[in-house]
Amino acid sequence: MKVVATNKITEAQSRYPAADNHLCAWYLIMSRGNFHSEQDLRATFGDMRGFNYQYKFPIPETTLLVHTLINFESQVAYIDEIKPGNH
């Protein structure tokens, strides 16, 4: 899956240095994954939230959520924002 707006990961890593490795891991899993449906995502990220095309991924050991817009047909995940939230 192609992950778009990766600059938001870099920005979050600067603001939240303790989350650096976890954000890198999330990116690697998403970019190397072959997710064709919400069920495919849930099989890998059991704690994600959302439906249709909007999904939020909790980052382990942090309060951060990666807010995304995902188009399964075109295999594109757009990072809308990364911010603290409730898990």
PDB file of N, CA, C and O in Angstrom:
ATOM      1  N   MET A   1       0.851  -1.168   0.000  1.00  0.00           N
ATOM      2  CA  MET A   1       0.000   0.000   0.000  1.00  0.00           C
ATOM      3  C   MET A   1       0.896   1.230   0.000  1.00  0.00           C
ATOM      4  O   MET A   1       1.898   1.283   0.714  1.00  0.00           O
ATOM      5  N   LYS A   2       0.532   2.202  -0.795  1.00  0.00           N
ATOM      6  CA  LYS A   2       1.297   3.445  -0.843  1.00  0.00           C
ATOM      7  C   LYS A   2       0.816   4.360   0.283  1.00  0.00           C
ATOM      8  O   LYS A   2      -0.381   4.615   0.415  1.00  0.00           O
ATOM      9  N   VAL A   3       1.751   4.850   1.090  1.00  0.00           N
ATOM     10  CA  VAL A   3       1.432   5.752   2.187  1.00  0.00           C
ATOM     11  C   VAL A   3       1.797   7.163   1.753  1.00  0.00           C
ATOM     12  O   VAL A   3       2.944   7.436   1.397  1.00  0.00           O
ATOM     13  N   VAL A   4       0.817   8.057   1.785  1.00  0.00           N
ATOM     14  CA  VAL A   4       0.992   9.427   1.308  1.00  0.00           C
ATOM     15  C   VAL A   4       1.000  10.388   2.502  1.00  0.00           C
ATOM     16  O   VAL A   4       0.355  10.141   3.520  1.00  0.00           O
ATOM     17  N   ALA A   5       1.732  11.469   2.355  1.00  0.00           N
ATOM     18  CA  ALA A   5       1.891  12.508   3.378  1.00  0.00           C
ATOM     19  C   ALA A   5       2.769  12.004   4.520  1.00  0.00           C
ATOM     20  O   ALA A   5       2.466  12.223   5.693  1.00  0.00           O
ATOM     21  N   THR A   6       3.854  11.331   4.165  1.00  0.00           N
ATOM     22  CA  THR A   6       4.768  10.796   5.168  1.00  0.00           C
ATOM     23  C   THR A   6       5.488  11.900   5.948  1.00  0.00           C
ATOM     24  O   THR A   6       6.076  11.631   6.995  1.00  0.00           O
ATOM     25  N   ASN A   7       5.447  13.124   5.452  1.00  0.00           N
ATOM     26  CA  ASN A   7       6.032  14.237   6.193  1.00  0.00           C
ATOM     27  C   ASN A   7       5.364  14.385   7.559  1.00  0.00           C
ATOM     28  O   ASN A   7       5.975  14.906   8.492  1.00  0.00           O
ATOM     29  N   LYS A   8       4.131  13.939   7.684  1.00  0.00           N
ATOM     30  CA  LYS A   8       3.434  14.023   8.969  1.00  0.00           C
ATOM     31  C   LYS A   8       4.028  13.054   9.978  1.00  0.00           C
ATOM     32  O   LYS A   8       3.973  13.299  11.183  1.00  0.00           O
ATOM     33  N   ILE A   9       4.594  11.960   9.497  1.00  0.00           N
ATOM     34  CA  ILE A   9       5.307  11.044  10.396  1.00  0.00           C
ATOM     35  C   ILE A   9       6.571  11.731  10.909  1.00  0.00           C
ATOM     36  O   ILE A   9       6.862  11.692  12.104  1.00  0.00           O
ATOM     37  N   THR A  10       7.311  12.350  10.014  1.00  0.00           N
ATOM     38  CA  THR A  10       8.538  13.051  10.398  1.00  0.00           C
ATOM     39  C   THR A  10       8.244  14.157  11.403  1.00  0.00           C
ATOM     40  O   THR A  10       8.979  14.328  12.375  1.00  0.00           O
ATOM     41  N   GLU A  11       7.176  14.904  11.170  1.00  0.00           N
ATOM     42  CA  GLU A  11       6.787  15.970  12.101  1.00  0.00           C
ATOM     43  C   GLU A  11       6.439  15.395  13.468  1.00  0.00           C
ATOM     44  O   GLU A  11       6.848  15.939  14.493  1.00  0.00           O
ATOM     45  N   ALA A  12       5.687  14.299  13.489  1.00  0.00           N
ATOM     46  CA  ALA A  12       5.308  13.672  14.760  1.00  0.00           C
ATOM     47  C   ALA A  12       6.535  13.122  15.481  1.00  0.00           C
ATOM     48  O   ALA A  12       6.616  13.191  16.708  1.00  0.00           O
ATOM     49  N   GLN A  13       7.479  12.582  14.739  1.00  0.00           N
ATOM     50  CA  GLN A  13       8.701  12.060  15.361  1.00  0.00           C
ATOM     51  C   GLN A  13       9.490  13.188  16.025  1.00  0.00           C
ATOM     52  O   GLN A  13      10.123  12.980  17.060  1.00  0.00           O
ATOM     53  N   SER A  14       9.451  14.368  15.436  1.00  0.00           N
ATOM     54  CA  SER A  14      10.125  15.524  16.034  1.00  0.00           C
ATOM     55  C   SER A  14       9.422  15.979  17.311  1.00  0.00           C
ATOM     56  O   SER A  14      10.072  16.302  18.304  1.00  0.00           O
ATOM     57  N   ARG A  15       8.102  16.000  17.277  1.00  0.00           N
ATOM     58  CA  ARG A  15       7.318  16.446  18.434  1.00  0.00           C
ATOM     59  C   ARG A  15       7.259  15.402  19.544  1.00  0.00           C
ATOM     60  O   ARG A  15       7.205  15.745  20.725  1.00  0.00           O
ATOM     61  N   TYR A  16       7.269  14.131  19.161  1.00  0.00           N
ATOM     62  CA  TYR A  16       7.123  13.034  20.122  1.00  0.00           C
ATOM     63  C   TYR A  16       8.248  12.018  19.909  1.00  0.00           C
ATOM     64  O   TYR A  16       8.003  10.932  19.384  1.00  0.00           O
ATOM     65  N   PRO A  17       9.473  12.354  20.308  1.00  0.00           N
ATOM     66  CA  PRO A  17      10.619  11.483  20.022  1.00  0.00           C
ATOM     67  C   PRO A  17      10.488  10.068  20.603  1.00  0.00           C
ATOM     68  O   PRO A  17      11.060   9.128  20.051  1.00  0.00           O
ATOM     69  N   ALA A  18       9.762   9.905  21.680  1.00  0.00           N
ATOM     70  CA  ALA A  18       9.597   8.571  22.269  1.00  0.00           C
ATOM     71  C   ALA A  18       8.805   7.644  21.343  1.00  0.00           C
ATOM     72  O   ALA A  18       8.886   6.423  21.478  1.00  0.00           O
ATOM     73  N   ALA A  19       8.048   8.206  20.414  1.00  0.00           N
ATOM     74  CA  ALA A  19       7.221   7.414  19.497  1.00  0.00           C
ATOM     75  C   ALA A  19       7.944   7.082  18.194  1.00  0.00           C
ATOM     76  O   ALA A  19       7.368   6.432  17.322  1.00  0.00           O
ATOM     77  N   ASP A  20       9.181   7.513  18.047  1.00  0.00           N
ATOM     78  CA  ASP A  20       9.919   7.379  16.794  1.00  0.00           C
ATOM     79  C   ASP A  20       9.889   5.954  16.231  1.00  0.00           C
ATOM     80  O   ASP A  20       9.485   5.756  15.085  1.00  0.00           O
ATOM     81  N   ASN A  21      10.305   4.978  17.007  1.00  0.00           N
ATOM     82  CA  ASN A  21      10.371   3.601  16.512  1.00  0.00           C
ATOM     83  C   ASN A  21       8.990   3.043  16.182  1.00  0.00           C
ATOM     84  O   ASN A  21       8.823   2.326  15.196  1.00  0.00           O
ATOM     85  N   HIS A  22       8.011   3.372  17.006  1.00  0.00           N
ATOM     86  CA  HIS A  22       6.658   2.860  16.772  1.00  0.00           C
ATOM     87  C   HIS A  22       6.047   3.459  15.505  1.00  0.00           C
ATOM     88  O   HIS A  22       5.340   2.766  14.772  1.00  0.00           O
ATOM     89  N   LEU A  23       6.312   4.729  15.244  1.00  0.00           N
ATOM     90  CA  LEU A  23       5.810   5.349  14.013  1.00  0.00           C
ATOM     91  C   LEU A  23       6.495   4.742  12.787  1.00  0.00           C
ATOM     92  O   LEU A  23       5.854   4.515  11.761  1.00  0.00           O
ATOM     93  N   CYS A  24       7.796   4.483  12.899  1.00  0.00           N
ATOM     94  CA  CYS A  24       8.518   3.822  11.793  1.00  0.00           C
ATOM     95  C   CYS A  24       7.939   2.438  11.532  1.00  0.00           C
ATOM     96  O   CYS A  24       7.739   2.044  10.383  1.00  0.00           O
ATOM     97  N   ALA A  25       7.673   1.706  12.606  1.00  0.00           N
ATOM     98  CA  ALA A  25       7.117   0.355  12.458  1.00  0.00           C
ATOM     99  C   ALA A  25       5.742   0.399  11.815  1.00  0.00           C
ATOM    100  O   ALA A  25       5.439  -0.411  10.938  1.00  0.00           O
ATOM    101  N   TRP A  26       4.904   1.342  12.244  1.00  0.00           N
ATOM    102  CA  TRP A  26       3.567   1.475  11.643  1.00  0.00           C
ATOM    103  C   TRP A  26       3.698   1.740  10.140  1.00  0.00           C
ATOM    104  O   TRP A  26       3.005   1.120   9.332  1.00  0.00           O
ATOM    105  N   TYR A  27       4.592   2.665   9.773  1.00  0.00           N
ATOM    106  CA  TYR A  27       4.796   2.986   8.358  1.00  0.00           C
ATOM    107  C   TYR A  27       5.258   1.752   7.569  1.00  0.00           C
ATOM    108  O   TYR A  27       4.740   1.482   6.485  1.00  0.00           O
ATOM    109  N   LEU A  28       6.210   1.020   8.097  1.00  0.00           N
ATOM    110  CA  LEU A  28       6.716  -0.160   7.388  1.00  0.00           C
ATOM    111  C   LEU A  28       5.622  -1.207   7.187  1.00  0.00           C
ATOM    112  O   LEU A  28       5.506  -1.790   6.109  1.00  0.00           O
ATOM    113  N   ILE A  29       4.831  -1.442   8.211  1.00  0.00           N
ATOM    114  CA  ILE A  29       3.746  -2.417   8.086  1.00  0.00           C
ATOM    115  C   ILE A  29       2.745  -1.958   7.035  1.00  0.00           C
ATOM    116  O   ILE A  29       2.320  -2.750   6.194  1.00  0.00           O
ATOM    117  N   MET A  30       2.368  -0.694   7.077  1.00  0.00           N
ATOM    118  CA  MET A  30       1.391  -0.171   6.106  1.00  0.00           C
ATOM    119  C   MET A  30       1.957  -0.192   4.687  1.00  0.00           C
ATOM    120  O   MET A  30       1.281  -0.632   3.758  1.00  0.00           O
ATOM    121  N   SER A  31       3.177   0.274   4.517  1.00  0.00           N
ATOM    122  CA  SER A  31       3.735   0.397   3.162  1.00  0.00           C
ATOM    123  C   SER A  31       4.064  -0.952   2.532  1.00  0.00           C
ATOM    124  O   SER A  31       4.068  -1.081   1.307  1.00  0.00           O
ATOM    125  N   ARG A  32       4.337  -1.947   3.352  1.00  0.00           N
ATOM    126  CA  ARG A  32       4.651  -3.272   2.819  1.00  0.00           C
ATOM    127  C   ARG A  32       3.433  -4.189   2.787  1.00  0.00           C
ATOM    128  O   ARG A  32       3.472  -5.279   2.217  1.00  0.00           O
ATOM    129  N   GLY A  33       2.351  -3.725   3.412  1.00  0.00           N
ATOM    130  CA  GLY A  33       1.147  -4.544   3.492  1.00  0.00           C
ATOM    131  C   GLY A  33       0.352  -4.556   2.202  1.00  0.00           C
ATOM    132  O   GLY A  33       0.462  -3.660   1.366  1.00  0.00           O
ATOM    133  N   ASN A  34      -0.433  -5.577   2.069  1.00  0.00           N
ATOM    134  CA  ASN A  34      -1.302  -5.744   0.910  1.00  0.00           C
ATOM    135  C   ASN A  34      -2.734  -5.825   1.441  1.00  0.00           C
ATOM    136  O   ASN A  34      -3.341  -6.896   1.470  1.00  0.00           O
ATOM    137  N   PHE A  35      -3.258  -4.676   1.860  1.00  0.00           N
ATOM    138  CA  PHE A  35      -4.564  -4.601   2.496  1.00  0.00           C
ATOM    139  C   PHE A  35      -5.636  -4.303   1.451  1.00  0.00           C
ATOM    140  O   PHE A  35      -5.625  -3.246   0.820  1.00  0.00           O
ATOM    141  N   HIS A  36      -6.553  -5.239   1.277  1.00  0.00           N
ATOM    142  CA  HIS A  36      -7.604  -5.060   0.276  1.00  0.00           C
ATOM    143  C   HIS A  36      -8.963  -4.761   0.876  1.00  0.00           C
ATOM    144  O   HIS A  36      -9.927  -4.513   0.151  1.00  0.00           O
ATOM    145  N   SER A  37      -9.043  -4.782   2.208  1.00  0.00           N
ATOM    146  CA  SER A  37     -10.320  -4.532   2.863  1.00  0.00           C
ATOM    147  C   SER A  37     -10.079  -4.132   4.310  1.00  0.00           C
ATOM    148  O   SER A  37      -8.974  -4.253   4.839  1.00  0.00           O
ATOM    149  N   GLU A  38     -11.136  -3.658   4.924  1.00  0.00           N
ATOM    150  CA  GLU A  38     -11.075  -3.324   6.347  1.00  0.00           C
ATOM    151  C   GLU A  38     -10.710  -4.566   7.166  1.00  0.00           C
ATOM    152  O   GLU A  38      -9.978  -4.466   8.151  1.00  0.00           O
ATOM    153  N   GLN A  39     -11.214  -5.724   6.764  1.00  0.00           N
ATOM    154  CA  GLN A  39     -10.918  -6.963   7.480  1.00  0.00           C
ATOM    155  C   GLN A  39      -9.422  -7.282   7.430  1.00  0.00           C
ATOM    156  O   GLN A  39      -8.861  -7.762   8.414  1.00  0.00           O
ATOM    157  N   ASP A  40      -8.778  -7.020   6.300  1.00  0.00           N
ATOM    158  CA  ASP A  40      -7.335  -7.230   6.195  1.00  0.00           C
ATOM    159  C   ASP A  40      -6.589  -6.332   7.184  1.00  0.00           C
ATOM    160  O   ASP A  40      -5.648  -6.768   7.847  1.00  0.00           O
ATOM    161  N   LEU A  41      -7.025  -5.069   7.272  1.00  0.00           N
ATOM    162  CA  LEU A  41      -6.396  -4.146   8.221  1.00  0.00           C
ATOM    163  C   LEU A  41      -6.583  -4.626   9.652  1.00  0.00           C
ATOM    164  O   LEU A  41      -5.639  -4.628  10.443  1.00  0.00           O
ATOM    165  N   ARG A  42      -7.803  -5.032   9.981  1.00  0.00           N
ATOM    166  CA  ARG A  42      -8.103  -5.468  11.351  1.00  0.00           C
ATOM    167  C   ARG A  42      -7.333  -6.733  11.726  1.00  0.00           C
ATOM    168  O   ARG A  42      -7.023  -6.941  12.899  1.00  0.00           O
ATOM    169  N   ALA A  43      -7.026  -7.571  10.750  1.00  0.00           N
ATOM    170  CA  ALA A  43      -6.244  -8.771  11.030  1.00  0.00           C
ATOM    171  C   ALA A  43      -4.819  -8.404  11.479  1.00  0.00           C
ATOM    172  O   ALA A  43      -4.204  -9.128  12.262  1.00  0.00           O
ATOM    173  N   THR A  44      -4.313  -7.291  10.984  1.00  0.00           N
ATOM    174  CA  THR A  44      -2.975  -6.833  11.353  1.00  0.00           C
ATOM    175  C   THR A  44      -3.010  -5.842  12.505  1.00  0.00           C
ATOM    176  O   THR A  44      -2.200  -5.925  13.428  1.00  0.00           O
ATOM    177  N   PHE A  45      -3.947  -4.906  12.451  1.00  0.00           N
ATOM    178  CA  PHE A  45      -4.085  -3.855  13.460  1.00  0.00           C
ATOM    179  C   PHE A  45      -5.414  -4.048  14.191  1.00  0.00           C
ATOM    180  O   PHE A  45      -6.390  -3.358  13.896  1.00  0.00           O
ATOM    181  N   GLY A  46      -5.457  -4.956  15.115  1.00  0.00           N
ATOM    182  CA  GLY A  46      -6.698  -5.279  15.804  1.00  0.00           C
ATOM    183  C   GLY A  46      -7.279  -4.140  16.610  1.00  0.00           C
ATOM    184  O   GLY A  46      -8.478  -4.136  16.887  1.00  0.00           O
ATOM    185  N   ASP A  47      -6.460  -3.170  16.997  1.00  0.00           N
ATOM    186  CA  ASP A  47      -6.942  -2.079  17.829  1.00  0.00           C
ATOM    187  C   ASP A  47      -7.274  -0.800  17.060  1.00  0.00           C
ATOM    188  O   ASP A  47      -7.531   0.238  17.670  1.00  0.00           O
ATOM    189  N   MET A  48      -7.271  -0.866  15.743  1.00  0.00           N
ATOM    190  CA  MET A  48      -7.616   0.330  14.959  1.00  0.00           C
ATOM    191  C   MET A  48      -9.103   0.612  15.064  1.00  0.00           C
ATOM    192  O   MET A  48      -9.897  -0.268  15.397  1.00  0.00           O
ATOM    193  N   ARG A  49      -9.462   1.845  14.778  1.00  0.00           N
ATOM    194  CA  ARG A  49     -10.865   2.264  14.801  1.00  0.00           C
ATOM    195  C   ARG A  49     -11.219   2.897  13.467  1.00  0.00           C
ATOM    196  O   ARG A  49     -10.349   3.386  12.746  1.00  0.00           O
ATOM    197  N   GLY A  50     -12.502   2.882  13.148  1.00  0.00           N
ATOM    198  CA  GLY A  50     -12.974   3.550  11.947  1.00  0.00           C
ATOM    199  C   GLY A  50     -13.771   2.628  11.057  1.00  0.00           C
ATOM    200  O   GLY A  50     -13.953   1.447  11.349  1.00  0.00           O
ATOM    201  N   PHE A  51     -14.245   3.201   9.956  1.00  0.00           N
ATOM    202  CA  PHE A  51     -15.007   2.448   8.966  1.00  0.00           C
ATOM    203  C   PHE A  51     -15.040   3.258   7.687  1.00  0.00           C
ATOM    204  O   PHE A  51     -14.591   4.403   7.647  1.00  0.00           O
ATOM    205  N   ASN A  52     -15.582   2.641   6.633  1.00  0.00           N
ATOM    206  CA  ASN A  52     -15.625   3.217   5.287  1.00  0.00           C
ATOM    207  C   ASN A  52     -14.220   3.515   4.803  1.00  0.00           C
ATOM    208  O   ASN A  52     -13.545   2.612   4.309  1.00  0.00           O
ATOM    209  N   TYR A  53     -13.762   4.728   4.925  1.00  0.00           N
ATOM    210  CA  TYR A  53     -12.426   5.076   4.445  1.00  0.00           C
ATOM    211  C   TYR A  53     -11.595   5.819   5.493  1.00  0.00           C
ATOM    212  O   TYR A  53     -10.422   6.105   5.254  1.00  0.00           O
ATOM    213  N   GLN A  54     -12.185   6.134   6.647  1.00  0.00           N
ATOM    214  CA  GLN A  54     -11.482   6.858   7.701  1.00  0.00           C
ATOM    215  C   GLN A  54     -11.097   5.895   8.822  1.00  0.00           C
ATOM    216  O   GLN A  54     -11.960   5.245   9.413  1.00  0.00           O
ATOM    217  N   TYR A  55      -9.789   5.806   9.113  1.00  0.00           N
ATOM    218  CA  TYR A  55      -9.297   4.885  10.127  1.00  0.00           C
ATOM    219  C   TYR A  55      -8.291   5.580  11.034  1.00  0.00           C
ATOM    220  O   TYR A  55      -7.512   6.421  10.585  1.00  0.00           O
ATOM    221  N   LYS A  56      -8.315   5.219  12.318  1.00  0.00           N
ATOM    222  CA  LYS A  56      -7.383   5.745  13.309  1.00  0.00           C
ATOM    223  C   LYS A  56      -6.611   4.568  13.891  1.00  0.00           C
ATOM    224  O   LYS A  56      -7.189   3.558  14.292  1.00  0.00           O
ATOM    225  N   PHE A  57      -5.297   4.725  13.928  1.00  0.00           N
ATOM    226  CA  PHE A  57      -4.415   3.674  14.414  1.00  0.00           C
ATOM    227  C   PHE A  57      -3.713   4.137  15.687  1.00  0.00           C
ATOM    228  O   PHE A  57      -2.936   5.091  15.645  1.00  0.00           O
ATOM    229  N   PRO A  58      -3.969   3.484  16.813  1.00  0.00           N
ATOM    230  CA  PRO A  58      -3.216   3.810  18.031  1.00  0.00           C
ATOM    231  C   PRO A  58      -1.754   3.379  17.883  1.00  0.00           C
ATOM    232  O   PRO A  58      -1.460   2.294  17.381  1.00  0.00           O
ATOM    233  N   ILE A  59      -0.862   4.236  18.323  1.00  0.00           N
ATOM    234  CA  ILE A  59       0.564   3.923  18.299  1.00  0.00           C
ATOM    235  C   ILE A  59       0.940   3.366  19.673  1.00  0.00           C
ATOM    236  O   ILE A  59       0.746   4.044  20.682  1.00  0.00           O
ATOM    237  N   PRO A  60       1.475   2.145  19.729  1.00  0.00           N
ATOM    238  CA  PRO A  60       1.784   1.503  21.015  1.00  0.00           C
ATOM    239  C   PRO A  60       2.682   2.348  21.914  1.00  0.00           C
ATOM    240  O   PRO A  60       3.558   3.075  21.446  1.00  0.00           O
ATOM    241  N   GLU A  61       2.439   2.231  23.208  1.00  0.00           N
ATOM    242  CA  GLU A  61       3.224   2.902  24.249  1.00  0.00           C
ATOM    243  C   GLU A  61       3.174   4.426  24.168  1.00  0.00           C
ATOM    244  O   GLU A  61       4.034   5.107  24.726  1.00  0.00           O
ATOM    245  N   THR A  62       2.170   4.960  23.476  1.00  0.00           N
ATOM    246  CA  THR A  62       1.975   6.411  23.382  1.00  0.00           C
ATOM    247  C   THR A  62       0.478   6.690  23.456  1.00  0.00           C
ATOM    248  O   THR A  62      -0.340   5.773  23.532  1.00  0.00           O
ATOM    249  N   THR A  63       0.142   7.971  23.432  1.00  0.00           N
ATOM    250  CA  THR A  63      -1.268   8.356  23.320  1.00  0.00           C
ATOM    251  C   THR A  63      -1.588   8.805  21.901  1.00  0.00           C
ATOM    252  O   THR A  63      -2.667   9.343  21.653  1.00  0.00           O
ATOM    253  N   LEU A  64      -0.666   8.593  20.966  1.00  0.00           N
ATOM    254  CA  LEU A  64      -0.840   9.075  19.595  1.00  0.00           C
ATOM    255  C   LEU A  64      -1.799   8.200  18.792  1.00  0.00           C
ATOM    256  O   LEU A  64      -1.862   6.982  18.958  1.00  0.00           O
ATOM    257  N   LEU A  65      -2.536   8.870  17.922  1.00  0.00           N
ATOM    258  CA  LEU A  65      -3.386   8.205  16.935  1.00  0.00           C
ATOM    259  C   LEU A  65      -2.994   8.708  15.559  1.00  0.00           C
ATOM    260  O   LEU A  65      -2.864   9.913  15.345  1.00  0.00           O
ATOM    261  N   VAL A  66      -2.806   7.783  14.623  1.00  0.00           N
ATOM    262  CA  VAL A  66      -2.561   8.161  13.230  1.00  0.00           C
ATOM    263  C   VAL A  66      -3.920   8.138  12.532  1.00  0.00           C
ATOM    264  O   VAL A  66      -4.527   7.079  12.376  1.00  0.00           O
ATOM    265  N   HIS A  67      -4.388   9.309  12.115  1.00  0.00           N
ATOM    266  CA  HIS A  67      -5.664   9.442  11.418  1.00  0.00           C
ATOM    267  C   HIS A  67      -5.390   9.311   9.920  1.00  0.00           C
ATOM    268  O   HIS A  67      -4.566  10.038   9.366  1.00  0.00           O
ATOM    269  N   THR A  68      -6.086   8.379   9.273  1.00  0.00           N
ATOM    270  CA  THR A  68      -5.834   8.126   7.856  1.00  0.00           C
ATOM    271  C   THR A  68      -7.125   8.112   7.044  1.00  0.00           C
ATOM    272  O   THR A  68      -8.226   7.962   7.573  1.00  0.00           O
ATOM    273  N   LEU A  69      -6.944   8.271   5.761  1.00  0.00           N
ATOM    274  CA  LEU A  69      -7.997   8.062   4.772  1.00  0.00           C
ATOM    275  C   LEU A  69      -7.448   6.987   3.840  1.00  0.00           C
ATOM    276  O   LEU A  69      -6.382   7.162   3.249  1.00  0.00           O
ATOM    277  N   ILE A  70      -8.167   5.879   3.706  1.00  0.00           N
ATOM    278  CA  ILE A  70      -7.640   4.754   2.940  1.00  0.00           C
ATOM    279  C   ILE A  70      -8.574   4.391   1.799  1.00  0.00           C
ATOM    280  O   ILE A  70      -9.782   4.240   1.980  1.00  0.00           O
ATOM    281  N   ASN A  71      -7.979   4.255   0.612  1.00  0.00           N
ATOM    282  CA  ASN A  71      -8.711   3.782  -0.559  1.00  0.00           C
ATOM    283  C   ASN A  71      -8.135   2.407  -0.898  1.00  0.00           C
ATOM    284  O   ASN A  71      -7.029   2.296  -1.427  1.00  0.00           O
ATOM    285  N   PHE A  72      -8.902   1.366  -0.584  1.00  0.00           N
ATOM    286  CA  PHE A  72      -8.411   0.004  -0.794  1.00  0.00           C
ATOM    287  C   PHE A  72      -8.252  -0.320  -2.272  1.00  0.00           C
ATOM    288  O   PHE A  72      -7.330  -1.042  -2.652  1.00  0.00           O
ATOM    289  N   GLU A  73      -9.135   0.201  -3.105  1.00  0.00           N
ATOM    290  CA  GLU A  73      -9.074  -0.095  -4.540  1.00  0.00           C
ATOM    291  C   GLU A  73      -7.781   0.415  -5.165  1.00  0.00           C
ATOM    292  O   GLU A  73      -7.146  -0.285  -5.955  1.00  0.00           O
ATOM    293  N   SER A  74      -7.392   1.647  -4.805  1.00  0.00           N
ATOM    294  CA  SER A  74      -6.168   2.209  -5.381  1.00  0.00           C
ATOM    295  C   SER A  74      -4.935   1.913  -4.526  1.00  0.00           C
ATOM    296  O   SER A  74      -3.816   2.260  -4.905  1.00  0.00           O
ATOM    297  N   GLN A  75      -5.145   1.261  -3.350  1.00  0.00           N
ATOM    298  CA  GLN A  75      -4.043   0.897  -2.457  1.00  0.00           C
ATOM    299  C   GLN A  75      -3.268   2.129  -1.984  1.00  0.00           C
ATOM    300  O   GLN A  75      -2.037   2.155  -2.023  1.00  0.00           O
ATOM    301  N   VAL A  76      -4.012   3.153  -1.534  1.00  0.00           N
ATOM    302  CA  VAL A  76      -3.401   4.376  -1.035  1.00  0.00           C
ATOM    303  C   VAL A  76      -3.922   4.675   0.366  1.00  0.00           C
ATOM    304  O   VAL A  76      -5.126   4.653   0.617  1.00  0.00           O
ATOM    305  N   ALA A  77      -2.984   4.957   1.274  1.00  0.00           N
ATOM    306  CA  ALA A  77      -3.314   5.392   2.632  1.00  0.00           C
ATOM    307  C   ALA A  77      -2.766   6.804   2.797  1.00  0.00           C
ATOM    308  O   ALA A  77      -1.555   7.015   2.731  1.00  0.00           O
ATOM    309  N   TYR A  78      -3.652   7.764   3.010  1.00  0.00           N
ATOM    310  CA  TYR A  78      -3.266   9.165   3.208  1.00  0.00           C
ATOM    311  C   TYR A  78      -3.246   9.442   4.701  1.00  0.00           C
ATOM    312  O   TYR A  78      -4.239   9.198   5.386  1.00  0.00           O
ATOM    313  N   ILE A  79      -2.140   9.945   5.213  1.00  0.00           N
ATOM    314  CA  ILE A  79      -2.056  10.317   6.626  1.00  0.00           C
ATOM    315  C   ILE A  79      -2.649  11.709   6.758  1.00  0.00           C
ATOM    316  O   ILE A  79      -2.067  12.686   6.287  1.00  0.00           O
ATOM    317  N   ASP A  80      -3.798  11.798   7.394  1.00  0.00           N
ATOM    318  CA  ASP A  80      -4.480  13.070   7.587  1.00  0.00           C
ATOM    319  C   ASP A  80      -3.812  13.856   8.707  1.00  0.00           C
ATOM    320  O   ASP A  80      -3.515  15.039   8.544  1.00  0.00           O
ATOM    321  N   GLU A  81      -3.573  13.202   9.849  1.00  0.00           N
ATOM    322  CA  GLU A  81      -2.876  13.846  10.949  1.00  0.00           C
ATOM    323  C   GLU A  81      -2.434  12.787  11.965  1.00  0.00           C
ATOM    324  O   GLU A  81      -2.933  11.662  11.988  1.00  0.00           O
ATOM    325  N   ILE A  82      -1.488  13.191  12.792  1.00  0.00           N
ATOM    326  CA  ILE A  82      -1.041  12.347  13.893  1.00  0.00           C
ATOM    327  C   ILE A  82      -1.101  13.222  15.131  1.00  0.00           C
ATOM    328  O   ILE A  82      -0.419  14.243  15.218  1.00  0.00           O
ATOM    329  N   LYS A  83      -1.930  12.812  16.096  1.00  0.00           N
ATOM    330  CA  LYS A  83      -2.095  13.635  17.292  1.00  0.00           C
ATOM    331  C   LYS A  83      -2.476  12.761  18.483  1.00  0.00           C
ATOM    332  O   LYS A  83      -2.942  11.634  18.316  1.00  0.00           O
ATOM    333  N   PRO A  84      -2.272  13.297  19.688  1.00  0.00           N
ATOM    334  CA  PRO A  84      -2.679  12.557  20.877  1.00  0.00           C
ATOM    335  C   PRO A  84      -4.192  12.370  20.895  1.00  0.00           C
ATOM    336  O   PRO A  84      -4.950  13.223  20.431  1.00  0.00           O
ATOM    337  N   GLY A  85      -4.606  11.238  21.440  1.00  0.00           N
ATOM    338  CA  GLY A  85      -6.030  10.952  21.542  1.00  0.00           C
ATOM    339  C   GLY A  85      -6.254   9.869  22.573  1.00  0.00           C
ATOM    340  O   GLY A  85      -5.309   9.385  23.196  1.00  0.00           O
ATOM    341  N   ASN A  86      -7.485   9.498  22.749  1.00  0.00           N
ATOM    342  CA  ASN A  86      -7.830   8.422  23.681  1.00  0.00           C
ATOM    343  C   ASN A  86      -7.801   7.088  22.965  1.00  0.00           C
ATOM    344  O   ASN A  86      -8.379   6.935  21.889  1.00  0.00           O
ATOM    345  N   HIS A  87      -7.132   6.129  23.564  1.00  0.00           N
ATOM    346  CA  HIS A  87      -7.062   4.785  22.969  1.00  0.00           C
ATOM    347  C   HIS A  87      -8.261   4.005  23.327  1.00  0.00           C
ATOM    348  O   HIS A  87      -8.390   2.849  22.922  1.00  0.00           O
TER     349      HIS A  87
END
